[in-house]
């Protein structure tokens, strides 16, 4: 390990608005649905020639006595002559001529194969280039924002705020354990996260990414140590301003650097998948180009990975891109092979395992597919095969998550079961033609009513209330419902409605106008097709109409993502990338073939991209201009004091983001944390947050002692912070506890004199640690 000294360059941090580049897409290559190997250069097949020789040679004709007369047999020619004629060498053919003909055939055939393969490989090369470009982009933004390479180990851990720090703490646990399997045992018998409970965090949280990365890290460092290669370089960084120097290590041998490097690499691969996705959906490499450029031009609206790498979506979303690409292939292919369904199942598993919200996205997918089936774009057999893949992946996730009941009682699981039942029972009990609108309405109502009912019954039977806050959150959006848990979500900007500026940013980059045109064309063609279906014309005319279920599915999926994005701003991270994929269809000959007869596709596409680039390049420049350096001295002082002045078994309570840092860096037991998807944890958090209510101090202390709390970390800013009207902690408590409304908040009283129920043992400009008195 090399130790050197270098200075840390400070830059004034600039706040980013979050807006980012936009662009649509165009096309001009192979038509979607066509084989990548189809094209000119394939010799046309010639009808085979029949040789008439021997007793059985006769013309085709009627058999039996009254059959046509057979022609008189021609005298047989010598065998050598017949072989020469069969090979097309003529009477005077020679072996040399035969070899020449074979050589010409192989050269022509080989040239075609090389050309076809070169097109595929060129697509993959462009996709790889897009992936490398995105990897460089997000890596640079992350480094510019935090100066991550110059931070100490403690500073890097503090940079992982809230749930990011919680997830990273389990990676750290496995990495620092004596062995990988002992580390696994520690996270499956965790005593620090919800003291005094012992929980299996692999079941409760979505920690498989941390398990995999920790195993890779241990293998990597073990191999490098065995070979004798250096994996990191350490420096002494002078921080200035009277601060003590810290040691900062660079290289994949540093756990935090390894962790974020793999995340950025995965999201680089995601961009390669986007290029392939756009190319395949539109039938043109121009479509892939449009998708990628739209993503870059709207980068701040598409992803948060460059600011918050450890979030679950950073691991999960790339596999959704792969899953939707595979689904597009399955919808477009008449005959589904088993390999495609297995690949779909595996991608589903990789999407669901890292993220607890994946089930809601897959619910919208299943609903969209069911709608495509109802109007007749796909048959029941294909839909059942897709459902089988989804059910298998759900069962695998249930097993890998140690029987996480939230999966089996989800709307997603209920929807799968109900749709399967409809497919099985509808032909038996509903003796109506698939062309009748009444059948569509009955099936749609049956799906909606059945899904909600089955979800309610399974939750009741299994006694699961972990996702009850999701229903309350939706109620708050439509009817203004309020309670403590709901306000904890809706008062956070990412769970509020979509910002009004977001559609404006989409429009400035031309992303929204282009997608609206594409969506409008798909809608018009789909309506014409549905009208034709209802007109009960001959089914043999089906192919003459717009029969592209994969495009209709993407349009319906866009509607679903739009609803999710409008209701919950955080979910626009699904909407914006899908807009970029839909923009690729501006290159589709299936949709705009009539236009490409008048305008060259390349001309149209590059004109659109040029207009997009005006605002898109400005968005990119805004991102590149963000320069900063992470520093949080008050929290650093807090953590250093905890490590040096408290016992190893001292139990802490406080704000959820701070508790994640206490567990990660101080390794002290905590009673609450930011993973808010568990009913028991939400109840604990309400008790802990009563410090910011107007309740009496004695009552609050009594509840804290029941949890075994030794120290409470008060952040005075939480007493007065107010993201919008009604969203300060005292105001939230007024909704939950109207009996004490109007009294002085307890946190204000604690900042003056916490005695006799608490004693102040540490205080700085941000944090105050109160020791809970035991008498």
Number of C-alpha atoms within 10 A of each C-alpha: 11 9 12 13 14 12 13 16 12 13 15 9 15 13 13 14 10 16 22 28 32 38 36 36 34 32 32 23 18 21 19 17 15 11 10 15 16 12 12 7 12 13 10 6 6 6 6 6 7 8 11 14 13 11 7 8 15 16 12 10 11 10 9 7 7 8 10 13 13 11 9 8 13 10 9 11 9 8 9 10 15 16 14 17 14 12 13 13 18 14 12 9 15 12 10 10 14 14 11 11 15 13 12 11 13 11 12 14 15 12 14 19 16 12 15 17 14 12 16 13 12 13 19 16 13 17 26 19 17 24 24 17 16 23 22 14 18 23 20 15 19 22 17 21 23 22 21 21 17 27 23 20 19 18 21 21 19 24 20 24 20 20 22 22 27 25 24 23 22 24 28 20 21 25 22 15 14 10 13 18 11 14 21 22 14 18 24 16 15 20 18 21 23 19 20 16 13 14 18 18 20 21 19 19 19 18 21 19 22 24 22 11 19 25 17 16 21 18 13 16 18 12 12 14 12 9 9 9 11 14 16 16 16 18 20 18 20 18 17 12 6 7 9 9 15 18 17 25 27 20 16 20 18 18 23 21 18 18 22 19 17 16 21 23 17 19 27 24 19 23 26 25 24 27 29 25 27 30 32 25 27 32 26 26 29 27 34 35 27 32 32 32 24 33 30 27 30 31 23 24 24 26 24 17 22 22 17 17 22 23 21 23 23 21 25 25 23 22 23 23 21 22 21 17 19 19 19 19 18 20 21 19 12 10 9 15 10 10 9 16 20 15 16 22 24 19 23 28 26 22 28 25 26 22 21 18 16 20 21 15 18 19 19 20 20 21 22 21 24 24 19 21 19 20 21 18 22 21 13 17 10 16 20 16 15 22 20 17 22 24 18 17 23 23 17 18 21 19 12 15 21 13 15 16 19 21 19 20 24 22 22 26 23 23 24 22 17 21 24 16 14 18 18 13 11 14 12 10 9 12 9 13 12 17 18 14 14 12 18 17 12 12 20 18 12 15 23 14 14 19 22 15 15 19 20 16 14 18 20 12 10 12 11 18 16 18 16 13 19 14 10 17 23 15 14 16 15 9 8 10 13 18 17 16 19 20 24 17 17 18 19 12 15 15 19 17 17 21 14 9 10 17 12 12 21 25 17 20 29 26 30 22 15 25 25 14 14 21 22 13 14 21 16 12 17 21 13 14 20 17 12 16 19 15 11 12 10 9 8 7 9 13 9 8 14 20 17 18 20 21 25 22 23 24 22 21 21 23 16 19 23 20 15 22 22 18 19 22 18 20 22 23 19 22 23 28 23 23 28 32 29 28 32 36 35 28 34 29 22 18 18 16 13 10 12 18 10 8 11 12 24 16 13 19 22 17 13 21 23 13 15 25 23 17 23 30 18 16 25 21 13 19 26 14 16 18 20 20 19 19 15 11 14 13 19 16 14 20 22 13 13 22 15 10 11 14 10 13 12 15 21 25 30 24 19 23 19 25 27 30 28 26 21 26 21 20 20 23 24 28 24 31 26 21 18 20 19 17 15 13 18 20 13 18 21 16 18 24 20 24 28 26 29 26 20 15 20 12 12 20 20 13 15 22 13 8 21 17 23 20 24 22 21 24 20 17 12 14 19 17 12 15 11 10 8 15 18 21 25 29 23 22 25 20 15 18 17 12 11 15 17 11 13 15 23 20 26 17 14 21 14 8 12 18 14 11 19 20 17 18 11 16 16 12 10 13 18 19 22 24 19 22 14 10 5
